[in-house]
Amino acid sequence: MLLFQIENVRMIDRYNSKNPTVGVLYLTATHLIFVDPDANKETWVLYMHIANVEKLPLSTTGSPLLIRCKTFLSITFVIPRERECHDVYTTLTKLYQPVHIKSLYCFQYTTAAKELPKAAGWDYFKLEHEFKRMRVPNDQWSACALNQNYELCDTYPQQIYVPADANTQILLGSSRFRSKGRLPALTYLHSNKASICRCSQPLSGFSARCLEDEQMLETIRKTNPNCNFMYVVDTRPRINAMANRAAGKGYENEANYENIKFQFLGIENIHTMRASLQKVIECCEQKSPTMSGFLSALESSGWLKHIRSILDTSCFIANAVDKGISVVVHCSDGWDRTAQVCSLAALMLDPYYRTIKGFQALIEKDWLAFGHKFSDRCGHIQNDPKEVSPVFTQLLECTWQLMQQRNDAFEFNERFLLILHDHVMSCQYGTFVGNCEKDRLDLRLAEKTFSLWGYMSNHLNEYINPLYRPEMDETIKPNLAPQNIKFWRGMYSRFESGIHPREPLEDLLIASKDHCTSLEDHVQHLTKRINSFKNMLSKSAKRLQGGSAALQSRYNADNARGPIEVNDNRYNYDRKLSELSAADDDHPLKTSDFSFSNLSISEYNNEVEKVNDDINSVAVEWKSLRSVVNCPTCSIPFDQITKKISFVLALTVFGTVCSCYAVDCMDLWDEESIAEMIEDDRRYEEAIRAGHDPYGDEDDDEEHAYSNEEEEILADPNEEHQDHEHGPRQGSNVQHAAEAEKHRHQRDAPAALELQPGADQLLNEEEPSDLEAAETHLFRPVFRYKSQYTERRRVRTPNGGGGGGIQS
C-alpha cells in the first residue's frame, strides 16, 4: 500500500555531498523507498530497522531529514517543502516504533513463496533435546517441575535443570532470595562434569543471608566430585555491586558460603554500553574522517575495551570449566551480561556450538529460553529508551572476534552473524519478539508468525565458512592482547561502499569453490555426452554392415538388370534412427519421432555448430565482486553481504533474490536452462533495441508453435497478478513443467507408434520435420520455463516501473 510520494527529493551521500542524488521518495506500509530514475537505482529502508529520525536545520535546498538505522545505515533526505518534510517525519515516528507489540511487522508479514510454511522452524529446537545432548538428566542433575506454569520464575523456561539433591524447600527458598526469582539453574555441563550455572544477584543487602540459597550452591558444588570448590563469578564491576547493596541487593558473602571463591570481572552495565555504541556511530559518521580523528574517536568510545572485557570474563569461565571447576555466574538480573558470558564460554568449550545448528541452539537456550529481554533491548516498541542496549550485538561481535583468530573452528561465516543481527532488529520473524518464553507463548507467535530459523534453513549455503575444519574440536583459547581486538568494519561501516569497497575473503573463497564445482560438473556432463556419441556411432557401424548387405540382396532380387549402387552416406543417416534407441538417455537428439532421412549436410553442420556453442557456454571466468554493482534487470544494489555469482560470458548476474526474479535463479534453472535463458535474454535486448517484440514476431515455425502450446499449459490465469505481488513460485514451476512434459508425451505417443521404421519406409517414405523435432528436444529446457521467464521480464522491467514494492 502506497501512503504517499514526494518528487524531487535529494539523497545526500556524505562522501559525495556536492553531487546529491535526485529522485522520488515513496512511503509504503512497511518500507521507505527512494528511487533514482536516472541511475535506475532503488534504496529500501524497512521501518522496523529505523533507530531514530531527526529533523536538521533548514537549508537553501529544502528540509533535511536524517534517518539512522539499527543496521548502522545513516541516510539524509532533503525534501523541497518543509510541510512535506514534517509529514514524513511524523509518519515515520509512528511507523518505525509501534505502541503495541501486536502491531509489529511479523504479525502482518507473509512470504513471497510457498516453500516456507509458517510452522517451519518453530520445532527445530527443544530445550530438553539440547540437555539430553549434554547427557542431562543424570545422577547429579534432574529436571525441576516447579516452573511448569511459570510460578517459580516467570522469566525462566518451563523446564529447568537443578542438582538432584536440591529439594523443593531449597529451590523455593533460593528463588525468593534471588532478584526476579531467578535461582541458580544449569545452562552447560562439560564432559568432565564441571558445570556452568546462571542466576541473578542475591537480595543480600548489607547483612541478609538465606540458608536455602547457601545449601543450593553447596548442592551445585557437589555435582562435580572432581573438585572441592567452585567459582561464583559476578560479571559487574565491584563498585556497581557494592552500590546495589544500598537497594537491598548485592553479592554473596564468602563468609556465609562454604567452598566458593568469589570473582568480580568488571563488565559495564547496559547504559554504559548504549552510550559507547552511540559514540562508535558518531565516529563512523564523520564527514571528513582522518586517520588520527577516526582512531581517537574510536578509542574514546571505549567500545573495543568493552568487547575485550566480555571476552576476558568468558575466557575465565571457560578455562575454569576446562580445568574441572564448576562456575555459578550472575550479574544484576541475570539476563544481559550473564547471557553473554555463559554462551561465549560454552562457544569456546564445545565445538557443537560453533556449527550453524549449534549456534542457533545456543541462542535458543541461553537467550530465548532464559529470558533475555529482546523487545526492550532492541527497542521493538515504544518503551523506556533507557532499556535499549546493544547486548546481543556484543555477543555477535565477540563471536566475530573469535572467528578472526580461529576461522577454521567455525562452520558459519560473517554473513550468518549479520543476518542474525538484522533480523533480530527487523521483527520480520517472530523468533526474537517478546522478553521471555512466557511472552512468546502468550502472543502465540508460533501460530501467527514465521520463524527466522525456517528462513535461514533455506539459505544455509550462504552461511558456510569454506575454511571450516570439523576435526578442530579442541577448546578455543583466544589471545586477548589489545592489538588482537579489531574494529568490525563489516558491521558498523558495511554501507560505506563508495570509497574503498572491501571483498570478504570468505566470499572470494566460496566463489572460487563454486567455480571449480561448476567446471567439474560440466566436465562430467560433457564426458557423458561424448560417451553417448561414441556408443551411438559404434553400434550404428555394426548395424550398418549387416543392413547394407540385406538391402543389396533385396535390390538384386527385385531387379534383374544387375546390382544397384547404394548411397551409403544417405543410408547411414537413415539407419541412425533405429540406433538412437540404443543410445544413452541424455543424448540431445534422442526423441521418439526423429529420423535423418531429410538431414542435409548443411543442417548437420548447423547441429555441429550448436554442439560447439553448447560446449563453449561453460563459465570459464567470473567477474570480481568489484565489477558488479547493481542487478542489471531490477537495479537492486549489491554490497559485500549480498551473494553474487556472475559469468563473464553471459554478462548477467544470477544468484541473488531480487525484485526481477523473486527466486534464486540457480535453484530454478539447471545449467542448460541458464545457458539458453542467457541467449534468450540477449536476443530479447537486441529485439527491444530494434523496436519490436521478440516474442510477437515468431509465428512461422513449429518451434514457436510448440512454445506457445506449452505456454498455454504452463500459464496460470492468476500468474500475472502473482508476479506483480510476489514473483514466480518455484513449486508451481516444477508442477507446470511436469504438466508440460506429460502433455508432450501424450502428443508424441501416436507418432512414436506409427514411426517404427522398416527398410521400405526408410527408402520410400517422407519423414516430416525431423530436424525441427531434434531442435525442439535440444532446446526443451528453456522452453519448459519460457512462459514464466518471459512474463517476469515483461512485469519486472525497470523501465516499466522499477520496484514491485511500490505497487503493493
Order of alpha helices (4+ residues) and beta strands (2+ residues): beta-beta-beta-beta-beta-beta-beta-alpha-alpha-beta-beta-alpha-beta-beta-alpha-beta-alpha-beta-alpha-alpha-alpha-beta-alpha-alpha-alpha-alpha-alpha-alpha-alpha-alpha-alpha-alpha-alpha-alpha-beta-beta-alpha-alpha-alpha-alpha-alpha-alpha-alpha-alpha-alpha
